[in-house]
Amino acid sequence: MKYMERGGFQSQELMRWTLGLTCLLLAGFWCTNAVLFVSRLGLTPASIGAYYRGSEADFRAPRTAGAMLEVTHSHLPMMALVLLLLTHLMIFAPWSRRAKIAMIATSFLSALVEEGSSWLVRFVDPRFAWLKLLSFLTLQAMLAFLLVGLLLFLKAGKNGARTEPRVRARSRGSHGRPGARRGPDEAEDR
């Protein structure tokens, strides 16, 4: 766990293997996500609207609130965990703070809007299908970006490249001397 906390996962061979295989499985998730979306909803606002609101021409009933709730119930925690894993690891990448904040915000916001827009299409207005399509494409782009970015980051660690120097300050104890023993009420520096 210390590698996940401090970013040293790059230099640990078993962590690279574990994360690399995780990326492989998540790449499969990314592909199946795209195939399911296109095969069920299509890539046009009209087809997305018909999927949620029903279509007499296709003899398709509208999605029920119960069915949509079941999907939302499973999608929200799944996307939260996937994005938590990927964005947390990419925090250690050598990017500016602003770029990291943008990456995190775009990832989570696109997932939230993608899920919420389904409800808007079904129960508010079919014109929200544009939002559904745009948020889906943004989410897919962010997932691809995070997966490729993580793989490149892991590869850089394998090649011995350090991304951020890790300098650990010596702890100072009771009287400000290095190595001095701490008193019981002195907090450890973190």
CNS distance restraints for C-alpha pairs under 8 A (distance, minus, plus):
assign (resid   1 and name CA) (resid   5 and name CA) 6.39 0.50 0.50
assign (resid   2 and name CA) (resid   6 and name CA) 6.00 0.50 0.50
assign (resid   2 and name CA) (resid   8 and name CA) 7.75 0.50 0.50
assign (resid   3 and name CA) (resid   7 and name CA) 5.36 0.50 0.50
assign (resid   3 and name CA) (resid   8 and name CA) 4.62 0.50 0.50
assign (resid   3 and name CA) (resid   9 and name CA) 4.64 0.50 0.50
assign (resid   4 and name CA) (resid   8 and name CA) 7.03 0.50 0.50
assign (resid   4 and name CA) (resid   9 and name CA) 6.17 0.50 0.50
assign (resid   4 and name CA) (resid  89 and name CA) 7.21 0.50 0.50
assign (resid   7 and name CA) (resid  89 and name CA) 7.35 0.50 0.50
assign (resid   7 and name CA) (resid  92 and name CA) 5.70 0.50 0.50
assign (resid   8 and name CA) (resid  12 and name CA) 7.03 0.50 0.50
assign (resid   9 and name CA) (resid  15 and name CA) 5.61 0.50 0.50
assign (resid   9 and name CA) (resid  16 and name CA) 6.72 0.50 0.50
assign (resid  10 and name CA) (resid  15 and name CA) 7.26 0.50 0.50
assign (resid  10 and name CA) (resid  16 and name CA) 6.26 0.50 0.50
assign (resid  10 and name CA) (resid 153 and name CA) 7.34 0.50 0.50
assign (resid  10 and name CA) (resid 154 and name CA) 5.30 0.50 0.50
assign (resid  10 and name CA) (resid 155 and name CA) 7.98 0.50 0.50
assign (resid  10 and name CA) (resid 156 and name CA) 7.74 0.50 0.50
assign (resid  10 and name CA) (resid 157 and name CA) 4.56 0.50 0.50
assign (resid  10 and name CA) (resid 158 and name CA) 6.81 0.50 0.50
assign (resid  11 and name CA) (resid  16 and name CA) 7.58 0.50 0.50
assign (resid  11 and name CA) (resid 157 and name CA) 5.28 0.50 0.50
assign (resid  11 and name CA) (resid 158 and name CA) 6.25 0.50 0.50
assign (resid  11 and name CA) (resid 160 and name CA) 7.27 0.50 0.50
assign (resid  12 and name CA) (resid  16 and name CA) 6.21 0.50 0.50
assign (resid  13 and name CA) (resid  17 and name CA) 6.27 0.50 0.50
assign (resid  13 and name CA) (resid 158 and name CA) 7.61 0.50 0.50
assign (resid  14 and name CA) (resid  18 and name CA) 6.08 0.50 0.50
assign (resid  15 and name CA) (resid  19 and name CA) 5.96 0.50 0.50
assign (resid  16 and name CA) (resid  20 and name CA) 5.74 0.50 0.50
assign (resid  16 and name CA) (resid 154 and name CA) 6.18 0.50 0.50
assign (resid  16 and name CA) (resid 158 and name CA) 7.95 0.50 0.50
assign (resid  17 and name CA) (resid  21 and name CA) 6.09 0.50 0.50
assign (resid  18 and name CA) (resid  22 and name CA) 6.13 0.50 0.50
assign (resid  19 and name CA) (resid  23 and name CA) 6.10 0.50 0.50
assign (resid  20 and name CA) (resid  24 and name CA) 6.34 0.50 0.50
assign (resid  20 and name CA) (resid 151 and name CA) 6.67 0.50 0.50
assign (resid  20 and name CA) (resid 154 and name CA) 7.76 0.50 0.50
assign (resid  21 and name CA) (resid  25 and name CA) 6.36 0.50 0.50
assign (resid  22 and name CA) (resid  26 and name CA) 6.11 0.50 0.50
assign (resid  23 and name CA) (resid  27 and name CA) 5.93 0.50 0.50
assign (resid  23 and name CA) (resid 147 and name CA) 6.11 0.50 0.50
assign (resid  23 and name CA) (resid 151 and name CA) 7.43 0.50 0.50
assign (resid  24 and name CA) (resid  28 and name CA) 6.48 0.50 0.50
assign (resid  25 and name CA) (resid  29 and name CA) 6.35 0.50 0.50
assign (resid  26 and name CA) (resid  30 and name CA) 6.08 0.50 0.50
assign (resid  26 and name CA) (resid 147 and name CA) 7.78 0.50 0.50
assign (resid  27 and name CA) (resid  31 and name CA) 6.26 0.50 0.50
assign (resid  27 and name CA) (resid 144 and name CA) 7.80 0.50 0.50
assign (resid  27 and name CA) (resid 147 and name CA) 7.31 0.50 0.50
assign (resid  28 and name CA) (resid  32 and name CA) 6.15 0.50 0.50
assign (resid  29 and name CA) (resid  33 and name CA) 5.89 0.50 0.50
assign (resid  30 and name CA) (resid  34 and name CA) 6.37 0.50 0.50
assign (resid  30 and name CA) (resid 140 and name CA) 7.04 0.50 0.50
assign (resid  30 and name CA) (resid 143 and name CA) 7.26 0.50 0.50
assign (resid  30 and name CA) (resid 144 and name CA) 7.53 0.50 0.50
assign (resid  31 and name CA) (resid  35 and name CA) 6.25 0.50 0.50
assign (resid  32 and name CA) (resid  36 and name CA) 5.92 0.50 0.50
assign (resid  33 and name CA) (resid  37 and name CA) 6.15 0.50 0.50
assign (resid  34 and name CA) (resid  38 and name CA) 6.16 0.50 0.50
assign (resid  34 and name CA) (resid 140 and name CA) 7.67 0.50 0.50
assign (resid  35 and name CA) (resid  39 and name CA) 5.91 0.50 0.50
assign (resid  36 and name CA) (resid  40 and name CA) 5.88 0.50 0.50
assign (resid  36 and name CA) (resid  41 and name CA) 7.92 0.50 0.50
assign (resid  37 and name CA) (resid  41 and name CA) 5.39 0.50 0.50
assign (resid  37 and name CA) (resid  42 and name CA) 6.51 0.50 0.50
assign (resid  38 and name CA) (resid  42 and name CA) 4.28 0.50 0.50
assign (resid  38 and name CA) (resid  43 and name CA) 6.04 0.50 0.50
assign (resid  40 and name CA) (resid  51 and name CA) 7.34 0.50 0.50
assign (resid  41 and name CA) (resid  47 and name CA) 5.86 0.50 0.50
assign (resid  41 and name CA) (resid  48 and name CA) 4.87 0.50 0.50
assign (resid  41 and name CA) (resid  51 and name CA) 5.78 0.50 0.50
assign (resid  42 and name CA) (resid  47 and name CA) 5.56 0.50 0.50
assign (resid  42 and name CA) (resid  48 and name CA) 6.26 0.50 0.50
assign (resid  43 and name CA) (resid  47 and name CA) 7.00 0.50 0.50
assign (resid  43 and name CA) (resid  48 and name CA) 7.24 0.50 0.50
assign (resid  43 and name CA) (resid 133 and name CA) 6.95 0.50 0.50
assign (resid  44 and name CA) (resid  48 and name CA) 6.29 0.50 0.50
assign (resid  44 and name CA) (resid 133 and name CA) 7.62 0.50 0.50
assign (resid  45 and name CA) (resid  49 and name CA) 6.01 0.50 0.50
assign (resid  45 and name CA) (resid 126 and name CA) 7.97 0.50 0.50
assign (resid  45 and name CA) (resid 127 and name CA) 7.34 0.50 0.50
assign (resid  45 and name CA) (resid 129 and name CA) 4.83 0.50 0.50
assign (resid  45 and name CA) (resid 130 and name CA) 5.56 0.50 0.50
assign (resid  45 and name CA) (resid 133 and name CA) 7.15 0.50 0.50
assign (resid  46 and name CA) (resid  50 and name CA) 6.16 0.50 0.50
assign (resid  46 and name CA) (resid 129 and name CA) 7.50 0.50 0.50
assign (resid  47 and name CA) (resid  51 and name CA) 6.15 0.50 0.50
assign (resid  48 and name CA) (resid  52 and name CA) 6.56 0.50 0.50
assign (resid  48 and name CA) (resid 129 and name CA) 5.85 0.50 0.50
assign (resid  48 and name CA) (resid 133 and name CA) 7.97 0.50 0.50
assign (resid  49 and name CA) (resid  53 and name CA) 5.74 0.50 0.50
assign (resid  49 and name CA) (resid  54 and name CA) 7.56 0.50 0.50
assign (resid  49 and name CA) (resid 121 and name CA) 6.34 0.50 0.50
assign (resid  49 and name CA) (resid 122 and name CA) 7.39 0.50 0.50
assign (resid  49 and name CA) (resid 126 and name CA) 5.23 0.50 0.50
assign (resid  49 and name CA) (resid 127 and name CA) 7.68 0.50 0.50
assign (resid  49 and name CA) (resid 129 and name CA) 5.90 0.50 0.50
assign (resid  50 and name CA) (resid  54 and name CA) 4.82 0.50 0.50
assign (resid  50 and name CA) (resid  55 and name CA) 5.25 0.50 0.50
assign (resid  50 and name CA) (resid  60 and name CA) 7.88 0.50 0.50
assign (resid  50 and name CA) (resid  62 and name CA) 7.85 0.50 0.50
assign (resid  51 and name CA) (resid  55 and name CA) 7.44 0.50 0.50
assign (resid  51 and name CA) (resid  60 and name CA) 7.60 0.50 0.50
assign (resid  51 and name CA) (resid  62 and name CA) 7.10 0.50 0.50
assign (resid  51 and name CA) (resid  63 and name CA) 7.43 0.50 0.50
assign (resid  52 and name CA) (resid  62 and name CA) 5.52 0.50 0.50
assign (resid  52 and name CA) (resid  63 and name CA) 5.19 0.50 0.50
assign (resid  52 and name CA) (resid 118 and name CA) 7.31 0.50 0.50
assign (resid  52 and name CA) (resid 121 and name CA) 6.71 0.50 0.50
assign (resid  52 and name CA) (resid 122 and name CA) 5.16 0.50 0.50
assign (resid  53 and name CA) (resid  61 and name CA) 7.36 0.50 0.50
assign (resid  53 and name CA) (resid  62 and name CA) 4.40 0.50 0.50
assign (resid  53 and name CA) (resid  63 and name CA) 6.38 0.50 0.50
assign (resid  53 and name CA) (resid 121 and name CA) 7.44 0.50 0.50
assign (resid  53 and name CA) (resid 122 and name CA) 5.31 0.50 0.50
assign (resid  53 and name CA) (resid 126 and name CA) 7.61 0.50 0.50
assign (resid  54 and name CA) (resid  59 and name CA) 7.74 0.50 0.50
assign (resid  54 and name CA) (resid  60 and name CA) 4.98 0.50 0.50
assign (resid  54 and name CA) (resid  61 and name CA) 4.55 0.50 0.50
assign (resid  54 and name CA) (resid  62 and name CA) 3.83 0.50 0.50
assign (resid  54 and name CA) (resid  63 and name CA) 6.95 0.50 0.50
assign (resid  55 and name CA) (resid  59 and name CA) 5.84 0.50 0.50
assign (resid  55 and name CA) (resid  60 and name CA) 4.94 0.50 0.50
assign (resid  55 and name CA) (resid  61 and name CA) 6.56 0.50 0.50
assign (resid  55 and name CA) (resid  62 and name CA) 7.43 0.50 0.50
assign (resid  56 and name CA) (resid  60 and name CA) 6.23 0.50 0.50
assign (resid  56 and name CA) (resid  61 and name CA) 7.75 0.50 0.50
assign (resid  62 and name CA) (resid 122 and name CA) 7.84 0.50 0.50
assign (resid  63 and name CA) (resid  67 and name CA) 6.62 0.50 0.50
assign (resid  63 and name CA) (resid  68 and name CA) 6.76 0.50 0.50
assign (resid  63 and name CA) (resid 122 and name CA) 7.37 0.50 0.50
assign (resid  64 and name CA) (resid  68 and name CA) 6.25 0.50 0.50
assign (resid  65 and name CA) (resid  69 and name CA) 5.96 0.50 0.50
assign (resid  66 and name CA) (resid  70 and name CA) 6.34 0.50 0.50
assign (resid  67 and name CA) (resid  71 and name CA) 6.51 0.50 0.50
assign (resid  68 and name CA) (resid  72 and name CA) 6.12 0.50 0.50
assign (resid  68 and name CA) (resid 119 and name CA) 7.76 0.50 0.50
assign (resid  69 and name CA) (resid  73 and name CA) 5.86 0.50 0.50
assign (resid  70 and name CA) (resid  74 and name CA) 6.49 0.50 0.50
assign (resid  71 and name CA) (resid  75 and name CA) 6.02 0.50 0.50
assign (resid  72 and name CA) (resid  76 and name CA) 5.94 0.50 0.50
assign (resid  72 and name CA) (resid 115 and name CA) 6.81 0.50 0.50
assign (resid  73 and name CA) (resid  77 and name CA) 7.38 0.50 0.50
assign (resid  74 and name CA) (resid  78 and name CA) 6.37 0.50 0.50
assign (resid  75 and name CA) (resid  79 and name CA) 5.91 0.50 0.50
assign (resid  75 and name CA) (resid 115 and name CA) 7.75 0.50 0.50
assign (resid  76 and name CA) (resid  80 and name CA) 6.04 0.50 0.50
assign (resid  76 and name CA) (resid 112 and name CA) 7.89 0.50 0.50
assign (resid  76 and name CA) (resid 115 and name CA) 7.81 0.50 0.50
assign (resid  77 and name CA) (resid  81 and name CA) 6.14 0.50 0.50
assign (resid  78 and name CA) (resid  82 and name CA) 6.21 0.50 0.50
assign (resid  79 and name CA) (resid  83 and name CA) 5.90 0.50 0.50
assign (resid  79 and name CA) (resid 111 and name CA) 6.98 0.50 0.50
assign (resid  80 and name CA) (resid  84 and name CA) 5.85 0.50 0.50
assign (resid  80 and name CA) (resid 108 and name CA) 7.70 0.50 0.50
assign (resid  81 and name CA) (resid  85 and name CA) 6.10 0.50 0.50
assign (resid  82 and name CA) (resid  86 and name CA) 6.29 0.50 0.50
assign (resid  83 and name CA) (resid  87 and name CA) 5.72 0.50 0.50
assign (resid  83 and name CA) (resid  88 and name CA) 7.94 0.50 0.50
assign (resid  83 and name CA) (resid 107 and name CA) 7.00 0.50 0.50
assign (resid  83 and name CA) (resid 108 and name CA) 6.96 0.50 0.50
assign (resid  83 and name CA) (resid 143 and name CA) 7.99 0.50 0.50
assign (resid  84 and name CA) (resid  88 and name CA) 5.68 0.50 0.50
assign (resid  85 and name CA) (resid  89 and name CA) 6.31 0.50 0.50
assign (resid  86 and name CA) (resid  90 and name CA) 6.24 0.50 0.50
assign (resid  86 and name CA) (resid 146 and name CA) 6.16 0.50 0.50
assign (resid  86 and name CA) (resid 147 and name CA) 7.22 0.50 0.50
assign (resid  86 and name CA) (resid 150 and name CA) 7.45 0.50 0.50
assign (resid  87 and name CA) (resid  91 and name CA) 6.18 0.50 0.50
assign (resid  87 and name CA) (resid 103 and name CA) 7.55 0.50 0.50
assign (resid  87 and name CA) (resid 104 and name CA) 6.08 0.50 0.50
assign (resid  87 and name CA) (resid 146 and name CA) 7.15 0.50 0.50
assign (resid  88 and name CA) (resid  92 and name CA) 7.66 0.50 0.50
assign (resid  89 and name CA) (resid  93 and name CA) 7.68 0.50 0.50
assign (resid  89 and name CA) (resid 150 and name CA) 7.24 0.50 0.50
assign (resid  90 and name CA) (resid 100 and name CA) 7.81 0.50 0.50
assign (resid  90 and name CA) (resid 146 and name CA) 7.26 0.50 0.50
assign (resid  90 and name CA) (resid 149 and name CA) 7.45 0.50 0.50
assign (resid  90 and name CA) (resid 150 and name CA) 6.38 0.50 0.50
assign (resid  91 and name CA) (resid 100 and name CA) 6.32 0.50 0.50
assign (resid  92 and name CA) (resid 163 and name CA) 7.78 0.50 0.50
assign (resid  92 and name CA) (resid 164 and name CA) 7.87 0.50 0.50
assign (resid  93 and name CA) (resid 153 and name CA) 6.83 0.50 0.50
assign (resid  93 and name CA) (resid 163 and name CA) 6.68 0.50 0.50
assign (resid  94 and name CA) (resid 163 and name CA) 5.62 0.50 0.50
assign (resid  94 and name CA) (resid 164 and name CA) 6.68 0.50 0.50
assign (resid  95 and name CA) (resid  99 and name CA) 6.21 0.50 0.50
assign (resid  95 and name CA) (resid 100 and name CA) 6.59 0.50 0.50
assign (resid  96 and name CA) (resid 100 and name CA) 6.40 0.50 0.50
assign (resid  97 and name CA) (resid 101 and name CA) 6.18 0.50 0.50
assign (resid  98 and name CA) (resid 102 and name CA) 6.17 0.50 0.50
assign (resid  99 and name CA) (resid 103 and name CA) 6.11 0.50 0.50
assign (resid 100 and name CA) (resid 104 and name CA) 6.18 0.50 0.50
assign (resid 101 and name CA) (resid 105 and name CA) 5.98 0.50 0.50
assign (resid 102 and name CA) (resid 106 and name CA) 5.86 0.50 0.50
assign (resid 103 and name CA) (resid 107 and name CA) 6.08 0.50 0.50
assign (resid 103 and name CA) (resid 142 and name CA) 7.80 0.50 0.50
assign (resid 104 and name CA) (resid 108 and name CA) 6.26 0.50 0.50
assign (resid 105 and name CA) (resid 109 and name CA) 5.74 0.50 0.50
assign (resid 106 and name CA) (resid 110 and name CA) 5.81 0.50 0.50
assign (resid 106 and name CA) (resid 142 and name CA) 7.50 0.50 0.50
assign (resid 107 and name CA) (resid 111 and name CA) 6.41 0.50 0.50
assign (resid 107 and name CA) (resid 139 and name CA) 6.26 0.50 0.50
assign (resid 107 and name CA) (resid 142 and name CA) 5.83 0.50 0.50
assign (resid 107 and name CA) (resid 143 and name CA) 7.54 0.50 0.50
assign (resid 108 and name CA) (resid 112 and name CA) 6.19 0.50 0.50
assign (resid 109 and name CA) (resid 113 and name CA) 6.01 0.50 0.50
assign (resid 110 and name CA) (resid 114 and name CA) 5.81 0.50 0.50
assign (resid 110 and name CA) (resid 135 and name CA) 5.15 0.50 0.50
assign (resid 110 and name CA) (resid 136 and name CA) 7.15 0.50 0.50
assign (resid 110 and name CA) (resid 138 and name CA) 6.19 0.50 0.50
assign (resid 110 and name CA) (resid 139 and name CA) 5.25 0.50 0.50
assign (resid 111 and name CA) (resid 115 and name CA) 6.26 0.50 0.50
assign (resid 111 and name CA) (resid 135 and name CA) 7.18 0.50 0.50
assign (resid 111 and name CA) (resid 136 and name CA) 7.59 0.50 0.50
assign (resid 111 and name CA) (resid 139 and name CA) 5.92 0.50 0.50
assign (resid 112 and name CA) (resid 116 and name CA) 6.06 0.50 0.50
assign (resid 113 and name CA) (resid 117 and name CA) 5.67 0.50 0.50
assign (resid 113 and name CA) (resid 131 and name CA) 7.81 0.50 0.50
assign (resid 113 and name CA) (resid 132 and name CA) 7.42 0.50 0.50
assign (resid 113 and name CA) (resid 135 and name CA) 6.15 0.50 0.50
assign (resid 114 and name CA) (resid 118 and name CA) 6.97 0.50 0.50
assign (resid 114 and name CA) (resid 131 and name CA) 7.55 0.50 0.50
assign (resid 114 and name CA) (resid 132 and name CA) 5.41 0.50 0.50
assign (resid 114 and name CA) (resid 133 and name CA) 7.83 0.50 0.50
assign (resid 114 and name CA) (resid 135 and name CA) 4.89 0.50 0.50
assign (resid 114 and name CA) (resid 136 and name CA) 5.53 0.50 0.50
assign (resid 114 and name CA) (resid 139 and name CA) 7.68 0.50 0.50
assign (resid 115 and name CA) (resid 119 and name CA) 7.60 0.50 0.50
assign (resid 115 and name CA) (resid 132 and name CA) 7.91 0.50 0.50
assign (resid 116 and name CA) (resid 120 and name CA) 6.61 0.50 0.50
assign (resid 117 and name CA) (resid 121 and name CA) 6.07 0.50 0.50
assign (resid 117 and name CA) (resid 128 and name CA) 6.47 0.50 0.50
assign (resid 117 and name CA) (resid 129 and name CA) 7.33 0.50 0.50
assign (resid 117 and name CA) (resid 131 and name CA) 6.39 0.50 0.50
assign (resid 117 and name CA) (resid 132 and name CA) 5.19 0.50 0.50
assign (resid 118 and name CA) (resid 122 and name CA) 6.27 0.50 0.50
assign (resid 118 and name CA) (resid 129 and name CA) 7.76 0.50 0.50
assign (resid 118 and name CA) (resid 132 and name CA) 6.49 0.50 0.50
assign (resid 119 and name CA) (resid 123 and name CA) 5.85 0.50 0.50
assign (resid 119 and name CA) (resid 124 and name CA) 7.49 0.50 0.50
assign (resid 120 and name CA) (resid 124 and name CA) 4.90 0.50 0.50
assign (resid 120 and name CA) (resid 125 and name CA) 6.27 0.50 0.50
assign (resid 120 and name CA) (resid 126 and name CA) 7.60 0.50 0.50
assign (resid 120 and name CA) (resid 128 and name CA) 6.11 0.50 0.50
assign (resid 121 and name CA) (resid 125 and name CA) 5.20 0.50 0.50
assign (resid 121 and name CA) (resid 126 and name CA) 4.59 0.50 0.50
assign (resid 121 and name CA) (resid 127 and name CA) 6.78 0.50 0.50
assign (resid 121 and name CA) (resid 128 and name CA) 5.03 0.50 0.50
assign (resid 121 and name CA) (resid 129 and name CA) 5.75 0.50 0.50
assign (resid 121 and name CA) (resid 132 and name CA) 7.91 0.50 0.50
assign (resid 122 and name CA) (resid 126 and name CA) 6.74 0.50 0.50
assign (resid 128 and name CA) (resid 132 and name CA) 6.42 0.50 0.50
assign (resid 129 and name CA) (resid 133 and name CA) 6.15 0.50 0.50
assign (resid 130 and name CA) (resid 134 and name CA) 6.07 0.50 0.50
assign (resid 131 and name CA) (resid 135 and name CA) 5.88 0.50 0.50
assign (resid 132 and name CA) (resid 136 and name CA) 6.04 0.50 0.50
assign (resid 133 and name CA) (resid 137 and name CA) 6.22 0.50 0.50
assign (resid 134 and name CA) (resid 138 and name CA) 6.11 0.50 0.50
assign (resid 135 and name CA) (resid 139 and name CA) 6.00 0.50 0.50
assign (resid 136 and name CA) (resid 140 and name CA) 6.14 0.50 0.50
assign (resid 137 and name CA) (resid 141 and name CA) 6.09 0.50 0.50
assign (resid 138 and name CA) (resid 142 and name CA) 6.12 0.50 0.50
assign (resid 139 and name CA) (resid 143 and name CA) 6.11 0.50 0.50
assign (resid 140 and name CA) (resid 144 and name CA) 6.16 0.50 0.50
assign (resid 141 and name CA) (resid 145 and name CA) 6.05 0.50 0.50
assign (resid 142 and name CA) (resid 146 and name CA) 6.01 0.50 0.50
assign (resid 143 and name CA) (resid 147 and name CA) 6.06 0.50 0.50
assign (resid 144 and name CA) (resid 148 and name CA) 6.03 0.50 0.50
assign (resid 145 and name CA) (resid 149 and name CA) 5.77 0.50 0.50
assign (resid 146 and name CA) (resid 150 and name CA) 5.92 0.50 0.50
assign (resid 147 and name CA) (resid 151 and name CA) 6.22 0.50 0.50
assign (resid 148 and name CA) (resid 152 and name CA) 6.18 0.50 0.50
assign (resid 149 and name CA) (resid 153 and name CA) 6.04 0.50 0.50
assign (resid 150 and name CA) (resid 154 and name CA) 6.06 0.50 0.50
assign (resid 151 and name CA) (resid 155 and name CA) 6.11 0.50 0.50
assign (resid 152 and name CA) (resid 156 and name CA) 6.15 0.50 0.50
assign (resid 153 and name CA) (resid 157 and name CA) 6.42 0.50 0.50
assign (resid 154 and name CA) (resid 158 and name CA) 6.32 0.50 0.50
assign (resid 155 and name CA) (resid 159 and name CA) 6.37 0.50 0.50
assign (resid 156 and name CA) (resid 160 and name CA) 6.53 0.50 0.50
assign (resid 156 and name CA) (resid 161 and name CA) 5.38 0.50 0.50
assign (resid 156 and name CA) (resid 162 and name CA) 7.74 0.50 0.50
assign (resid 157 and name CA) (resid 161 and name CA) 5.31 0.50 0.50
assign (resid 157 and name CA) (resid 162 and name CA) 6.57 0.50 0.50
assign (resid 170 and name CA) (resid 178 and name CA) 6.29 0.50 0.50
assign (resid 170 and name CA) (resid 179 and name CA) 7.34 0.50 0.50
assign (resid 171 and name CA) (resid 178 and name CA) 6.05 0.50 0.50
assign (resid 171 and name CA) (resid 179 and name CA) 6.38 0.50 0.50
assign (resid 171 and name CA) (resid 188 and name CA) 7.95 0.50 0.50
assign (resid 171 and name CA) (resid 189 and name CA) 7.07 0.50 0.50
assign (resid 172 and name CA) (resid 176 and name CA) 4.99 0.50 0.50
assign (resid 172 and name CA) (resid 177 and name CA) 5.37 0.50 0.50
assign (resid 172 and name CA) (resid 178 and name CA) 4.62 0.50 0.50
assign (resid 172 and name CA) (resid 179 and name CA) 5.96 0.50 0.50
assign (resid 172 and name CA) (resid 180 and name CA) 6.22 0.50 0.50
assign (resid 172 and name CA) (resid 182 and name CA) 7.85 0.50 0.50
assign (resid 173 and name CA) (resid 177 and name CA) 5.96 0.50 0.50
assign (resid 173 and name CA) (resid 178 and name CA) 6.51 0.50 0.50
assign (resid 173 and name CA) (resid 179 and name CA) 6.23 0.50 0.50
assign (resid 173 and name CA) (resid 180 and name CA) 4.34 0.50 0.50
assign (resid 173 and name CA) (resid 181 and name CA) 5.00 0.50 0.50
assign (resid 173 and name CA) (resid 182 and name CA) 4.55 0.50 0.50
assign (resid 173 and name CA) (resid 183 and name CA) 7.53 0.50 0.50
assign (resid 174 and name CA) (resid 180 and name CA) 6.26 0.50 0.50
assign (resid 174 and name CA) (resid 181 and name CA) 6.19 0.50 0.50
assign (resid 174 and name CA) (resid 182 and name CA) 5.05 0.50 0.50
assign (resid 174 and name CA) (resid 183 and name CA) 6.05 0.50 0.50
assign (resid 174 and name CA) (resid 186 and name CA) 7.74 0.50 0.50
assign (resid 175 and name CA) (resid 180 and name CA) 7.10 0.50 0.50
assign (resid 176 and name CA) (resid 180 and name CA) 7.42 0.50 0.50
assign (resid 182 and name CA) (resid 186 and name CA) 6.09 0.50 0.50
